[in-house]
């Protein structure tokens, strides 16, 4: 028991110290996730201000500050709190001899670094796409995912508005995605991290971008707006599930872009009764009668 308690405390304090060092610029710039997120956010927000798609939408749109808080909570505060739990789970897996090496299906250690990163990016994105489909398909998971879909005006910061339970769901599957790649060097992952953040911010932004012919590969704001549409095609529980890549939606026929005016209503049936504050949104989904 003492071993697990020590592991929890060490992981918690280690993550807390790393986050603080990031804030005061005492970590290498290329692994500074705090200021990296901030810089990407400011850049995309500036583009929203200069090139707004929905011109009637305010610069400080509805729930702007709530979503900004979500960004830092989900990426940093929650990570600090939960880091000890993940460390304990890692110890338990080790006791059952479950390691990255034992689960590896593909050894990419001898591949060129750029190819390793590309494979890592694609596999991780597919895992997230698949998880995203589950969040819409199953009512128990959809209750938590409603937080993300409660956005009523789209903007870059809406990217990271999501229920803390989604971290619990995504983290193990993303970790599994990494573990099947034998020999991958995790310290290179910061490149994929920043690319994914930038694409996700653009997808939720008030900017009209489709990437031209690359729209069949990369997700975009026009496509993702329809993922948030209030009215969905009959017989579906969602469309356009792509995180960074639209590729999976075109492969599995879940793509849907009927027009590109950007004026559609977003949200879900009953969202007018959905909690509007951070605390109640993150308590949502645990009470009986909540769908």
GUDOMAR-997673 format. One line per field, with one value per residue (C-alpha): residue number from 1; residue in three letters; x, y, z. Coordinates in steps of 0.001 Angstrom, whole numbers, plus 500000, padded with zeros to 6 digits. Layout:
num = [NUM/...] $
residu = [ALA/...] $
x = [X/...] $
y = [Y/...] $
z = [Z/...] $
REM end
This chain:
num = [1/2/3/4/5/6/7/8/9/10/11/12/13/14/15/16/17/18/19/20/21/22/23/24/25/26/27/28/29/30/31/32/33/34/35/36/37/38/39/40/41/42/43/44/45/46/47/48/49/50/51/52/53/54/55/56/57/58/59/60/61/62/63/64/65/66/67/68/69/70/71/72/73/74/75/76/77/78/79/80/81/82/83/84/85/86/87/88/89/90/91/92/93/94/95/96/97/98/99/100/101/102/103/104/105/106/107/108/109/110/111/112/113/114/115/116/117/118/119/120/121/122/123/124/125/126/127/128/129/130/131/132/133/134/135/136/137/138/139/140/141/142/143/144/145/146/147/148/149/150/151/152/153/154/155/156/157/158/159/160/161/162/163/164/165/166/167/168/169/170/171/172/173/174/175/176/177/178/179/180/181/182/183/184/185/186/187/188/189/190/191/192/193/194/195/196/197/198/199/200/201/202/203/204/205/206/207/208/209/210/211/212/213/214/215/216/217/218/219/220/221/222/223/224/225/226/227/228/229/230/231/232/233/234/235/236/237/238/239/240/241/242/243/244/245/246/247/248/249/250/251/252/253/254/255/256/257/258/259/260/261/262/263/264/265/266/267/268/269/270/271/272/273/274/275/276/277/278/279/280/281/282/283/284/285/286/287/288/289/290/291] $
residu = [UNK/UNK/UNK/UNK/UNK/UNK/UNK/UNK/UNK/UNK/UNK/UNK/UNK/UNK/UNK/UNK/UNK/UNK/UNK/UNK/UNK/UNK/UNK/UNK/UNK/UNK/UNK/UNK/UNK/UNK/UNK/UNK/UNK/UNK/UNK/UNK/UNK/UNK/UNK/UNK/UNK/UNK/UNK/UNK/UNK/UNK/UNK/UNK/UNK/UNK/UNK/UNK/UNK/UNK/UNK/UNK/UNK/UNK/UNK/UNK/UNK/UNK/UNK/UNK/UNK/UNK/UNK/UNK/UNK/UNK/UNK/UNK/UNK/UNK/UNK/UNK/UNK/UNK/UNK/UNK/UNK/UNK/UNK/UNK/UNK/UNK/UNK/UNK/UNK/UNK/UNK/UNK/UNK/UNK/UNK/UNK/UNK/UNK/UNK/UNK/UNK/UNK/UNK/UNK/UNK/UNK/UNK/UNK/UNK/UNK/UNK/UNK/UNK/UNK/UNK/UNK/UNK/UNK/UNK/UNK/UNK/UNK/UNK/UNK/UNK/UNK/UNK/UNK/UNK/UNK/UNK/UNK/UNK/UNK/UNK/UNK/UNK/UNK/UNK/UNK/UNK/UNK/UNK/UNK/UNK/UNK/UNK/UNK/UNK/UNK/UNK/UNK/UNK/UNK/UNK/UNK/UNK/UNK/UNK/UNK/UNK/UNK/UNK/UNK/UNK/UNK/UNK/UNK/UNK/UNK/UNK/UNK/UNK/UNK/UNK/UNK/UNK/UNK/UNK/UNK/UNK/UNK/UNK/UNK/UNK/UNK/UNK/UNK/UNK/UNK/UNK/UNK/UNK/UNK/UNK/UNK/UNK/UNK/UNK/UNK/UNK/UNK/UNK/UNK/UNK/UNK/UNK/UNK/UNK/UNK/UNK/UNK/UNK/UNK/UNK/UNK/UNK/UNK/UNK/UNK/UNK/UNK/UNK/UNK/UNK/UNK/UNK/UNK/UNK/UNK/UNK/UNK/UNK/UNK/UNK/UNK/UNK/UNK/UNK/UNK/UNK/UNK/UNK/UNK/UNK/UNK/UNK/UNK/UNK/UNK/UNK/UNK/UNK/UNK/UNK/UNK/UNK/UNK/UNK/UNK/UNK/UNK/UNK/UNK/UNK/UNK/UNK/UNK/UNK/UNK/UNK/UNK/UNK/UNK/UNK/UNK/UNK/UNK/UNK/UNK/UNK/UNK/UNK/UNK/UNK/UNK/UNK/UNK/UNK/UNK/UNK] $
x = [500000/502843/504310/501122/500788/504368/503748/500624/502361/505445/503370/501141/504016/506029/503204/502544/506211/506482/503400/504776/508171/506368/504604/507879/509749/512040/511397/512583/510415/509427/507937/506288/502685/501308/502678/502357/498613/498451/500358/498245/495052/496020/497055/493785/491743/493524/492605/488992/489015/490580/488709/485396/483159/480046/480506/477633/479363/481076/484847/484071/481380/478921/480754/484171/485634/484035/485665/488990/488869/488029/491167/493521/491518/491395/494996/496701/494652/492912/496192/497779/494925/494658/498372/498778/495913/497470/500788/499092/497378/500776/502154/499204/499692/503357/502484/500475/503458/501524/504091/504430/506741/504281/501475/503537/502125/504473/508139/508874/512095/514247/512002/512884/511763/509326/507688/507398/505641/503321/502267/501842/499675/497458/496943/496246/493760/491914/491688/490188/487802/486582/486196/484283/481833/481242/480570/477675/476381/475943/473614/475783/478761/476652/475553/479141/479815/476855/479114/481108/477944/476384/478369/475924/478429/481487/484988/488519/488268/485225/487753/488634/485257/484549/483522/486384/485086/486216/489793/489103/487745/490283/493474/493555/492701/495325/497871/497003/497511/501025/501798/501122/503927/507020/510116/508351/510137/507492/509698/508981/505252/505281/505291/502059/500610/501017/499796/496670/495966/496318/494023/491455/491443/490950/488138/486165/487081/484942/486989/485861/488566/488125/491789/490794/491440/493001/489514/489340/492278/492117/489120/487986/485621/482901/482840/483046/480272/477905/479146/477660/474439/471211/469411/471180/470361/467577/468739/472087/473411/476082/478218/481742/483461/486965/489360/492323/491646/488445/489774/487941/484565/484964/486119/483285/480630/479934/480723/477989/478318/475065/476074/478675/476915/477923/474504/473052/471897/474218/473582/471137/467494/466930/470170/468202/467841/471459/473658/475464/478226/481417/480605/477160/478271/480976/478581/476184/475716/475801/472197/469336/466994/469723/469885] $
y = [500000/502353/501774/502948/505955/507012/506539/508700/511496/511450/511559/514321/516533/515775/516868/519929/520948/520398/522543/525329/525139/525399/528561/530202/529025/526509/523679/523401/525592/522694/520777/523787/522698/525551/528396/526339/526060/529758/530810/528622/529908/533555/532980/531289/533859/536652/534999/534765/538506/539383/536824/536044/533506/534467/538234/538866/536781/538782/538572/537542/535118/533427/531324/532563/532730/529465/527682/529382/528010/524542/524671/525054/522851/519849/520123/521050/521143/517829/516241/517266/515814/512516/511888/509890/507584/506824/506054/503522/501899/501658/499791/497407/496643/495984/493463/491538/491739/493980/496261/498299/495622/492810/494663/495916/494820/496873/497658/501060/501761/501486/503635/507220/509633/511457/508140/507135/510398/510040/506515/507636/510571/508451/505617/507996/509943/506770/505717/509129/508951/505528/506740/509767/507501/505596/508860/509522/505985/504960/506971/506570/508111/510688/512172/513240/514284/516659/519172/519596/519876/522456/525129/527509/529773/528137/529446/528081/527544/525283/522678/521844/522257/518700/516753/515484/511927/512161/512293/509039/507463/508784/508387/504551/504110/506655/504951/501609/503196/504212/500824/498883/500850/499091/501271/504609/507388/509333/512438/513119/513273/517015/517551/515574/517268/520788/519804/518208/521252/523615/521525/521153/524899/525640/523063/524869/528382/531096/530892/529396/526950/523756/523082/522521/518950/518194/518321/514570/514121/516917/517983/521606/524195/523742/519982/520127/522704/520050/517668/520148/520673/520805/518875/515716/513482/511017/507631/508866/509644/511918/512840/514082/512492/513323/514814/515897/513750/513701/510604/508196/509832/509475/505865/504856/507031/509282/512477/515076/518659/519775/523477/525901/529093/528622/529808/526540/526158/524068/522142/519349/518880/520130/522116/525117/523198/522039/523551/526744/526782/524747/522958/521695/520759/518540/516943/516189/512579/510918/511451/509174/510630/512536/511408] $
z = [500000/500836/497379/495705/497990/497233/493507/493708/495600/493368/490177/491531/492680/489528/487234/489390/489313/485555/484944/487124/485410/482073/483208/484292/481143/482893/480428/476800/474578/472331/475280/476895/476492/478608/476513/473338/473931/474759/471628/469317/470945/470544/466933/465917/467862/465999/462701/463891/464557/461179/459013/460761/459030/461016/461022/463428/466102/468840/469344/472912/471828/474140/476792/475592/479113/480202/477267/477951/481494/480134/477981/480906/483252/480935/479787/483036/486254/485606/484502/487800/489852/487958/487339/490555/489622/486241/487937/490233/487246/485557/488590/488566/484877/485605/488283/485691/483302/480921/479319/476164/474791/475466/473646/470715/467376/465230/465859/464344/466253/463121/460956/460059/462817/460508/459558/463219/463971/460984/461987/465594/464494/462222/464708/467582/465473/464494/468151/468982/466018/467164/470759/469491/467677/470926/472778/470418/470026/473664/475910/479020/477195/475356/478701/479337/475751/475906/477640/474432/472346/474664/472783/471097/469322/467819/468425/468840/472633/472199/471075/474670/476345/477438/480539/482716/482180/478560/479829/481667/478474/475978/478029/478277/474589/473516/475757/474165/470752/471783/473318/470123/468435/469667/469808/469471/471377/473336/473656/469997/470678/471349/467565/467155/470231/468852/465381/466861/469048/466072/463841/466638/467281/463590/463346/466048/464958/463398/460195/456906/455847/453840/452824/449167/447953/451358/452897/452258/454606/457180/459211/458828/460388/457757/458238/462003/462347/461014/463673/466169/464180/466186/463442/462268/459295/460104/461284/462578/466047/464630/461618/460896/463891/462687/465240/463113/460055/458015/456275/458606/457974/454226/454588/456932/455237/458229/456303/455858/454522/452813/452592/453930/455023/458655/459810/461116/464706/466848/470042/470882/471812/475341/475548/476826/480104/480185/482967/481977/484598/484860/488136/487173/483668/485144/487604/484769/483714/487130/488212/487273/484706/482854/479222] $
REM end
